[in-house]
Amino acid sequence: MTCQICGAWLPVGAMFCGECGSSRSATVESRKRPDPRPNDTTIIARLPHKAAIISVPIPALVPVPVRAAAVTNVPPSASTLPSSATFVLTFSTGQKVSVQGSGLIGRKPLPQPDEIFDDLIRVADADRSVSKTHLEFGQHDGEFWVSDRVSGNGTVIRRPGETAEPLEPGRRYVLPRGTRVEIADHSFTVA
């Protein structure tokens, strides 16, 4: 009898192949293992409603092209945006971005097919500690909020005069101006 994996001759009564170590009954199909690597992109399931999560009804919108944020971002004229406050995000990389509305932050932020954002902010990170789509931000009643998008290295916020607080993925946290947001090895402040 021969091994079904490597083809080596098996002595009578042998339980394992002396060449490859496979079981006598092993086949090429039985030796295949599933790929342990996760997919590059995952769909984030919505969290059940909690009292601390801000739920904002969004009317049906006509898709608008996403405006990629540059190093010095000049917001569009006020007549093209709904009334919202302007926030300036100053990154540890020296990047300064003015934002109105919603957006994503990461090494290469990418919205899901059914999502529309005003800004996609890329963080230069050679060490790749920041996830591709690390953080989501937006506004509610003129207040700025952030939500971790199940990032690999997590997000920590430091509100003025308070201790550091790690973010629970998928939950929105309202931030006052002056808050420092740490995204892996980088950070930004909200002004």
Backbone as CSV, one residue per row, in Angstrom:
resi,resn,N_x,N_y,N_z,CA_x,CA_y,CA_z,C_x,C_y,C_z
1,MET,0.849,-1.179,0.000,0.000,0.000,0.000,0.895,1.243,0.000
2,THR,0.433,2.328,-0.645,1.195,3.571,-0.692,0.437,4.676,0.025
3,CYS,1.195,5.685,0.486,0.621,6.857,1.169,-0.165,7.675,0.143
4,GLN,-1.385,8.085,0.509,-2.233,8.854,-0.400,-1.807,10.314,-0.484
5,ILE,-0.908,10.744,0.426,-0.443,12.123,0.440,0.851,12.277,-0.356
6,CYS,1.894,11.481,-0.008,3.192,11.649,-0.669,3.548,10.505,-1.623
7,GLY,2.807,9.410,-1.602,3.056,8.302,-2.508,4.117,7.320,-2.043
8,ALA,4.647,7.485,-0.820,5.683,6.575,-0.302,5.072,5.218,0.021
9,TRP,5.908,4.158,-0.067,5.450,2.801,0.232,5.256,2.664,1.732
10,LEU,4.127,2.033,2.176,3.815,1.825,3.584,3.939,0.331,3.916
11,PRO,4.691,-0.033,4.977,4.766,-1.438,5.377,3.405,-1.918,5.886
12,VAL,3.193,-3.221,5.874,1.932,-3.814,6.342,1.744,-3.453,7.812
13,GLY,0.542,-2.988,8.181,0.222,-2.656,9.566,0.642,-1.251,9.986
14,ALA,1.269,-0.493,9.100,1.706,0.869,9.458,0.490,1.767,9.631
15,MET,0.510,2.583,10.703,-0.588,3.519,10.946,-0.283,4.892,10.353
16,PHE,1.037,5.229,10.219,1.455,6.524,9.715,2.522,6.344,8.649
17,CYS,2.629,7.302,7.753,3.651,7.287,6.713,4.987,7.692,7.325
18,GLY,6.028,6.938,7.019,7.358,7.263,7.532,7.975,8.463,6.855
19,GLU,7.489,8.854,5.674,8.050,9.990,4.933,7.408,11.321,5.346
20,CYS,6.074,11.377,5.278,5.398,12.658,5.537,4.666,12.707,6.874
21,GLY,4.532,11.584,7.552,3.888,11.563,8.863,2.377,11.541,8.811
22,SER,1.794,11.428,7.619,0.337,11.420,7.490,-0.236,10.098,7.968
23,SER,-1.491,10.158,8.402,-2.219,8.953,8.769,-2.422,8.091,7.528
24,ARG,-2.498,6.805,7.729,-2.687,5.873,6.619,-3.993,6.150,5.872
25,SER,-4.984,6.639,6.602,-6.289,6.909,5.984,-6.423,8.349,5.476
26,ALA,-5.388,9.191,5.640,-5.458,10.592,5.205,-5.524,10.685,3.690
27,THR,-6.301,11.675,3.216,-6.381,11.948,1.783,-5.991,13.402,1.549
28,VAL,-5.764,13.744,0.307,-5.406,15.128,-0.020,-6.524,16.065,0.429
29,GLU,-7.780,15.693,0.229,-8.918,16.520,0.636,-9.002,16.673,2.151
30,SER,-8.745,15.607,2.896,-8.847,15.688,4.362,-7.722,16.514,4.962
31,ARG,-6.621,16.721,4.239,-5.485,17.490,4.755,-5.607,18.981,4.496
32,LYS,-6.556,19.404,3.662,-6.723,20.833,3.384,-7.245,21.530,4.623
33,ARG,-6.650,22.671,4.930,-7.067,23.457,6.097,-7.717,24.743,5.623
34,PRO,-8.699,25.250,6.373,-9.315,26.526,5.977,-8.316,27.665,6.155
35,ASP,-8.467,28.684,5.338,-7.588,29.855,5.399,-7.863,30.608,6.699
36,PRO,-6.860,30.714,7.618,-7.107,31.378,8.911,-7.097,32.895,8.831
37,ARG,-6.680,33.464,7.712,-6.584,34.920,7.617,-7.967,35.534,7.483
38,PRO,-8.225,36.651,8.171,-9.529,37.313,8.026,-9.601,38.031,6.684
39,ASN,-10.802,38.297,6.244,-10.983,39.085,5.026,-10.459,40.489,5.272
40,ASP,-10.051,41.169,4.227,-9.510,42.513,4.355,-10.583,43.516,4.763
41,THR,-11.802,43.320,4.295,-12.887,44.235,4.601,-14.010,43.465,5.286
42,THR,-14.502,44.020,6.389,-15.597,43.380,7.088,-16.753,44.364,7.208
43,ILE,-17.949,43.836,7.250,-19.132,44.667,7.448,-19.403,44.718,8.933
44,ILE,-19.519,45.910,9.461,-19.729,46.099,10.891,-21.220,46.001,11.181
45,ALA,-21.574,45.053,12.016,-22.979,44.888,12.390,-23.400,46.035,13.307
46,ARG,-24.602,46.502,13.159,-25.093,47.590,14.010,-25.305,47.080,15.425
47,LEU,-24.971,47.913,16.407,-25.154,47.555,17.803,-26.619,47.740,18.192
48,PRO,-27.092,46.959,19.166,-28.463,47.193,19.644,-28.557,48.569,20.288
49,HIS,-29.751,49.152,20.257,-29.951,50.495,20.796,-29.614,50.537,22.284
50,LYS,-28.800,51.517,22.669,-28.475,51.772,24.076,-28.773,53.240,24.350
51,ALA,-29.005,53.555,25.589,-29.354,54.929,25.950,-28.235,55.903,25.611
52,ALA,-26.963,55.477,25.668,-25.840,56.376,25.443,-25.546,56.599,23.964
53,ILE,-26.152,55.836,23.085,-25.904,55.985,21.659,-26.880,57.008,21.101
54,ILE,-26.339,57.953,20.352,-27.175,58.979,19.753,-27.731,58.421,18.456
55,SER,-29.036,58.428,18.318,-29.665,57.944,17.101,-30.231,59.146,16.365
56,VAL,-29.745,59.363,15.155,-30.169,60.522,14.379,-30.898,60.033,13.133
57,PRO,-32.197,60.362,12.967,-32.878,59.966,11.736,-32.294,60.733,10.556
58,ILE,-32.043,60.029,9.470,-31.466,60.655,8.288,-32.485,60.556,7.166
59,PRO,-32.887,61.700,6.605,-33.829,61.653,5.489,-33.143,61.060,4.261
60,ALA,-33.949,60.596,3.319,-33.378,60.037,2.084,-32.559,61.113,1.392
61,LEU,-31.327,60.771,1.051,-30.422,61.726,0.435,-30.089,61.299,-0.983
62,VAL,-29.846,62.283,-1.812,-29.334,62.007,-3.147,-27.830,61.841,-2.986
63,PRO,-27.220,60.738,-3.484,-25.780,60.559,-3.312,-24.998,61.749,-3.852
64,VAL,-24.069,62.223,-3.036,-23.210,63.336,-3.394,-21.786,62.812,-3.412
65,PRO,-20.963,63.214,-4.384,-19.591,62.717,-4.392,-18.871,63.090,-3.107
66,VAL,-18.057,62.160,-2.611,-17.313,62.384,-1.380,-16.168,63.336,-1.661
67,ARG,-15.990,64.314,-0.792,-14.923,65.300,-0.935,-13.768,64.846,-0.063
68,ALA,-12.648,64.464,-0.668,-11.484,64.019,0.086,-10.839,65.218,0.741
69,ALA,-10.511,65.098,2.036,-9.911,66.188,2.785,-8.434,66.304,2.456
70,ALA,-7.989,67.489,2.217,-6.570,67.727,1.940,-5.881,68.157,3.218
71,VAL,-4.574,68.399,3.140,-3.810,68.796,4.322,-4.377,70.080,4.893
72,THR,-4.666,71.055,4.068,-5.335,72.258,4.528,-6.673,72.292,3.818
73,ASN,-7.700,71.872,4.509,-9.008,71.687,3.910,-9.829,72.960,4.068
74,VAL,-10.307,73.506,2.969,-11.176,74.664,3.014,-12.595,74.174,2.789
75,PRO,-13.497,74.385,3.784,-14.860,73.873,3.630,-15.596,74.583,2.497
76,PRO,-16.555,73.882,1.878,-17.352,74.526,0.829,-18.171,75.665,1.409
77,SER,-18.734,76.490,0.541,-19.492,77.640,1.024,-20.665,77.183,1.876
78,ALA,-21.048,78.030,2.806,-22.094,77.682,3.762,-23.423,77.419,3.073
79,SER,-23.614,77.976,1.871,-24.889,77.777,1.195,-25.062,76.343,0.705
80,THR,-23.963,75.575,0.547,-24.078,74.209,0.049,-24.218,73.187,1.164
81,LEU,-24.037,73.590,2.420,-24.112,72.651,3.537,-25.273,72.982,4.450
82,PRO,-25.850,71.976,5.108,-26.843,72.280,6.127,-26.150,73.016,7.269
83,SER,-26.932,73.743,8.069,-26.318,74.510,9.150,-25.642,73.556,10.136
84,SER,-24.327,73.638,10.212,-23.555,72.831,11.140,-22.305,73.613,11.514
85,ALA,-21.756,73.259,12.649,-20.574,73.948,13.141,-19.347,73.468,12.392
86,THR,-18.310,74.298,12.395,-17.032,73.913,11.807,-16.103,73.517,12.938
87,PHE,-15.472,72.361,12.790,-14.497,71.880,13.758,-13.163,71.729,13.045
88,VAL,-12.081,72.069,13.745,-10.742,71.925,13.187,-10.062,70.772,13.902
89,LEU,-9.622,69.780,13.128,-8.913,68.629,13.671,-7.427,68.829,13.377
90,THR,-6.618,68.907,14.437,-5.175,69.091,14.287,-4.495,67.788,14.664
91,PHE,-3.850,67.147,13.681,-3.243,65.836,13.857,-1.801,65.937,14.330
92,SER,-1.329,64.871,14.981,0.059,64.808,15.455,1.037,64.788,14.284
93,THR,0.568,64.505,13.086,1.416,64.500,11.889,1.621,65.913,11.348
94,GLY,0.925,66.912,11.935,0.996,68.283,11.456,-0.171,68.639,10.545
95,GLN,-0.937,67.664,10.133,-2.089,67.861,9.264,-3.175,68.606,10.034
96,LYS,-3.808,69.583,9.387,-4.890,70.353,9.998,-6.056,70.346,9.023
97,VAL,-7.232,69.885,9.489,-8.399,69.731,8.613,-9.611,70.387,9.256
98,SER,-10.305,71.224,8.490,-11.573,71.807,8.926,-12.689,70.910,8.417
99,VAL,-13.612,70.541,9.304,-14.692,69.641,8.905,-16.043,70.208,9.310
100,GLN,-17.029,69.920,8.475,-18.431,70.201,8.753,-19.169,68.954,8.315
101,GLY,-19.969,68.386,9.158,-20.707,67.195,8.763,-20.051,65.927,9.271
102,SER,-20.037,64.888,8.417,-19.563,63.580,8.843,-18.354,63.150,8.029
103,GLY,-17.665,62.094,8.523,-16.512,61.612,7.784,-15.875,60.392,8.411
104,LEU,-14.826,59.913,7.739,-14.050,58.779,8.200,-12.584,59.185,8.281
105,ILE,-11.878,58.594,9.261,-10.453,58.847,9.433,-9.740,57.503,9.424
106,GLY,-8.606,57.433,8.723,-7.822,56.204,8.697,-6.672,56.308,7.713
107,ARG,-5.909,55.211,7.580,-4.815,55.183,6.606,-5.337,55.300,5.187
108,LYS,-6.453,54.643,4.912,-7.084,54.690,3.597,-8.577,54.458,3.810
109,PRO,-9.283,55.469,4.366,-10.685,55.274,4.744,-11.568,54.959,3.536
110,LEU,-12.475,54.013,3.756,-13.364,53.562,2.693,-14.749,53.327,3.283
111,PRO,-15.761,54.069,2.812,-17.117,53.841,3.322,-17.701,52.550,2.769
112,GLN,-18.671,52.006,3.492,-19.420,50.853,3.006,-20.277,51.323,1.824
113,PRO,-20.728,50.409,0.960,-21.495,50.819,-0.234,-22.731,51.668,0.062
114,ASP,-23.380,51.477,1.209,-24.597,52.229,1.517,-24.339,53.474,2.363
115,GLU,-23.084,53.884,2.524,-22.746,55.033,3.366,-22.311,56.228,2.517
116,ILE,-22.662,57.419,2.998,-22.246,58.661,2.357,-21.627,59.548,3.427
117,PHE,-20.413,60.059,3.167,-19.715,60.931,4.112,-19.268,62.196,3.396
118,ASP,-19.113,63.283,4.173,-18.629,64.546,3.624,-17.114,64.540,3.449
119,ASP,-16.394,63.908,4.377,-14.926,63.937,4.353,-14.341,62.545,4.558
120,LEU,-13.265,62.255,3.839,-12.452,61.065,4.061,-11.050,61.590,4.358
121,ILE,-10.602,61.427,5.607,-9.330,62.001,6.027,-8.292,60.900,6.146
122,ARG,-7.221,61.016,5.351,-6.137,60.035,5.363,-5.057,60.488,6.324
123,VAL,-4.624,59.550,7.176,-3.546,59.811,8.129,-2.298,59.096,7.613
124,ALA,-1.225,59.844,7.413,0.042,59.245,6.964,0.625,58.450,8.134
125,ASP,0.718,57.135,7.954,1.191,56.255,9.025,2.024,55.129,8.419
126,ALA,3.339,55.338,8.346,4.240,54.338,7.751,4.258,53.043,8.553
127,ASP,4.042,53.118,9.870,4.067,51.924,10.728,2.762,51.138,10.672
128,ARG,1.739,51.684,10.026,0.439,51.035,9.870,-0.219,50.672,11.200
129,SER,-0.062,51.533,12.206,-0.747,51.309,13.485,-2.198,51.768,13.404
130,VAL,-2.474,52.734,12.522,-3.834,53.222,12.307,-4.503,52.285,11.301
131,SER,-5.734,51.876,11.585,-6.466,50.997,10.674,-6.832,51.742,9.394
132,LYS,-7.160,50.984,8.344,-7.544,51.619,7.078,-8.725,52.559,7.296
133,THR,-9.783,52.067,7.927,-10.913,52.903,8.328,-10.995,52.781,9.844
134,HIS,-10.362,53.721,10.546,-10.174,53.616,11.994,-11.340,54.217,12.778
135,LEU,-11.824,55.378,12.326,-12.737,56.167,13.135,-13.776,56.841,12.252
136,GLU,-14.983,56.973,12.780,-16.048,57.731,12.120,-16.338,58.945,12.978
137,PHE,-16.673,60.067,12.340,-17.052,61.254,13.110,-18.263,61.914,12.461
138,GLY,-18.903,62.763,13.250,-20.064,63.491,12.744,-20.517,64.529,13.743
139,GLN,-21.684,65.100,13.488,-22.238,66.121,14.373,-23.689,65.804,14.683
140,HIS,-24.092,66.210,15.876,-25.486,66.113,16.283,-25.791,67.335,17.130
141,ASP,-26.739,68.147,16.678,-27.104,69.392,17.370,-25.888,70.264,17.650
142,GLY,-24.981,70.365,16.686,-23.819,71.237,16.823,-22.699,70.681,17.684
143,GLU,-22.836,69.440,18.151,-21.782,68.814,18.956,-21.065,67.778,18.112
144,PHE,-19.752,67.673,18.308,-18.904,66.759,17.550,-18.873,65.404,18.255
145,TRP,-19.009,64.314,17.498,-18.931,62.970,18.079,-17.991,62.100,17.248
146,VAL,-17.438,61.056,17.892,-16.594,60.079,17.203,-17.067,58.675,17.570
147,SER,-16.745,57.720,16.694,-17.092,56.326,16.927,-15.996,55.453,16.328
148,ASP,-15.432,54.557,17.132,-14.403,53.639,16.653,-15.043,52.632,15.704
149,ARG,-14.409,52.367,14.553,-14.954,51.446,13.549,-14.297,50.063,13.668
150,VAL,-14.233,49.535,14.893,-13.647,48.228,15.181,-12.202,48.213,14.663
151,SER,-11.437,49.224,15.073,-10.046,49.349,14.640,-9.169,48.320,15.343
152,GLY,-8.033,48.018,14.720,-7.119,47.020,15.275,-6.469,47.452,16.577
153,ASN,-6.081,48.726,16.697,-5.379,49.206,17.886,-6.234,50.081,18.786
154,GLY,-7.495,50.248,18.459,-8.410,50.969,19.330,-8.252,52.476,19.302
155,THR,-9.143,53.137,20.040,-9.179,54.595,20.122,-9.380,54.993,21.578
156,VAL,-8.663,56.031,22.009,-8.781,56.547,23.376,-9.056,58.042,23.279
157,ILE,-10.004,58.533,24.102,-10.276,59.972,24.136,-9.850,60.535,25.485
158,ARG,-9.375,61.773,25.445,-8.980,62.492,26.663,-9.671,63.854,26.635
159,ARG,-10.852,63.903,27.288,-11.576,65.168,27.388,-10.835,66.086,28.355
160,PRO,-10.948,67.420,28.158,-10.248,68.349,29.055,-10.645,68.130,30.519
161,GLY,-9.666,67.947,31.380,-9.898,67.784,32.811,-10.387,66.407,33.222
162,GLU,-10.430,65.436,32.309,-10.899,64.092,32.637,-9.821,63.062,32.335
163,THR,-10.004,61.844,32.842,-9.046,60.771,32.594,-9.301,60.156,31.213
164,ALA,-8.324,59.406,30.742,-8.439,58.755,29.437,-9.566,57.734,29.445
165,GLU,-10.273,57.649,28.318,-11.397,56.712,28.202,-11.287,55.960,26.872
166,PRO,-11.087,54.631,26.926,-11.065,53.863,25.667,-12.468,53.779,25.076
167,LEU,-12.560,53.837,23.754,-13.855,53.805,23.085,-14.320,52.382,22.847
168,GLU,-15.600,52.164,23.074,-16.247,50.893,22.743,-16.609,50.972,21.262
169,PRO,-16.139,50.019,20.431,-16.419,50.091,18.997,-17.912,50.183,18.700
170,GLY,-18.245,51.070,17.750,-19.630,51.225,17.315,-20.447,52.205,18.136
171,ARG,-19.929,52.670,19.258,-20.665,53.597,20.128,-20.192,55.021,19.861
172,ARG,-21.114,55.970,19.832,-20.777,57.369,19.576,-20.474,58.088,20.888
173,TYR,-19.403,58.866,20.887,-18.984,59.638,22.052,-18.946,61.116,21.664
174,VAL,-19.699,61.951,22.394,-19.729,63.389,22.145,-18.477,63.998,22.782
175,LEU,-17.776,64.856,21.998,-16.521,65.441,22.464,-16.607,66.959,22.480
176,PRO,-16.237,67.584,23.615,-16.150,69.043,23.616,-14.864,69.488,22.912
177,ARG,-14.821,70.735,22.515,-13.594,71.268,21.908,-12.459,71.163,22.928
178,GLY,-11.266,70.867,22.432,-10.110,70.698,23.312,-9.835,69.234,23.647
179,THR,-10.695,68.330,23.199,-10.507,66.898,23.454,-9.396,66.359,22.559
180,ARG,-8.565,65.489,23.130,-7.506,64.809,22.375,-8.001,63.389,22.083
181,VAL,-7.921,62.985,20.818,-8.345,61.652,20.392,-7.108,60.894,19.931
182,GLU,-6.816,59.762,20.593,-5.644,58.964,20.250,-6.081,57.789,19.390
183,ILE,-5.560,57.734,18.171,-5.856,56.632,17.250,-4.543,55.883,17.026
184,ALA,-4.372,54.799,17.759,-3.145,53.980,17.720,-1.950,54.856,18.096
185,ASP,-0.927,54.975,17.226,0.282,55.743,17.532,0.125,57.228,17.204
186,HIS,-1.015,57.646,16.677,-1.224,59.038,16.294,-2.374,59.621,17.108
187,SER,-2.551,60.926,16.997,-3.635,61.593,17.723,-4.058,62.847,16.987
188,PHE,-5.199,63.392,17.402,-5.624,64.700,16.910,-6.425,65.371,18.010
189,THR,-6.475,66.703,17.962,-7.281,67.468,18.903,-8.434,68.120,18.153
190,VAL,-9.540,68.287,18.860,-10.741,68.888,18.288,-10.808,70.324,18.758
191,ALA,-10.863,71.259,17.803,-10.967,72.691,18.159,-12.129,73.326,17.408
